[in-house]
Each structure stands twice: as structure tokens, then as C-alpha cells.
Amino acid sequence: MMDALAALERKYKGVRGELLKKVRAEFEQLRPQAGFERGPTMCSACGREMKRSGTDGPLRCMNGHVL
């Protein structure tokens, strides 16, 4: 993604290029934190949080959907 932003920066000059530089800088600041912040897995069917059933069981939501 960062390579795509760099390519767009080279393509667009002026205000658009400056805006793309700012966006890339913001993404680079967020990048180290992304690996540490992992939210709960959500069910794709109903949107509820998935929880593991037992120690090695599959992830299930409150409605019984299995991941």
C-alpha cells in the first residue's frame, strides 16, 4: 500500500501530491501500532463477537455461527 501511495505521489503534483504525502506520513505513524492492537474477531453473519468454545474448539458467536 505504501508503494502505491508513493507511485501516486509521483504521478500527481501540486496540491494532490502534497495531500498524498501527508496521508502516507499518517499511515507510517500508525504502522508500528497496528501489530499490537488486535480487536476481537467478529461474526460475519450477525456481527457479534466470536469466542473460542473450549481450549481448542472453533470460534463461535452467541448465535452459534462457527468461523
N, C-alpha and C positions, 0 to 999 in steps of 0.2 A: 504494500500500500504506500509505503514511504517513497518507493521508486516511482510509482505512478504520480504522486504529488510532485516529485522533482521534475518529471517529464512535463507535467502541466505548467510548472513554473517557467520552464524554458520556452514552452510554446506561447504562453500569454505574457505580455509585457505590460507595463504600466500598473494601473490600479488592481487589475485582476491578479497579476503576478505577485504584487505585494500582499494581497489578501491570502493567496495560496501559501506564501512564505509564513505568514502568521499562523495559518491553520496547521501547517507542518510543524512549526515550533510548539504549538499547543499539544499536538499528538505526541511529540517526542518527550515532552514533560510528563505526560500520562503513562508512557510506555513502561517504566520500571514498576509502577504500582499495579499494573494490570495483572501480573503474575501472582500477586499476593492477595488480591481482592477477588474472591470467587464466591458468588452468591449461591443460594440454594437452587437445585435443579427443579424446574417447573414442568408440570404435566402438559404435554402438547394438546391433549384432548380437552381438559377442563381448566387448566391454568393453576391448579393447586400445587402446593409444594410436594415433591417426591421424597419419600423416606424409605430407608432400607428395612426390609422385613427380615428380622433375624440378623445374624452376623454376616452370612454370605448370600443372603437372599437377594432377589431383584429389587429394584426401586419400584415402589408403589405409591400412588396418591391415595387420599382419603376415600375416593370413589372406587378404588380398586383397579384403576388403569395401571398397566405394567410398562416400564420403559424397556 
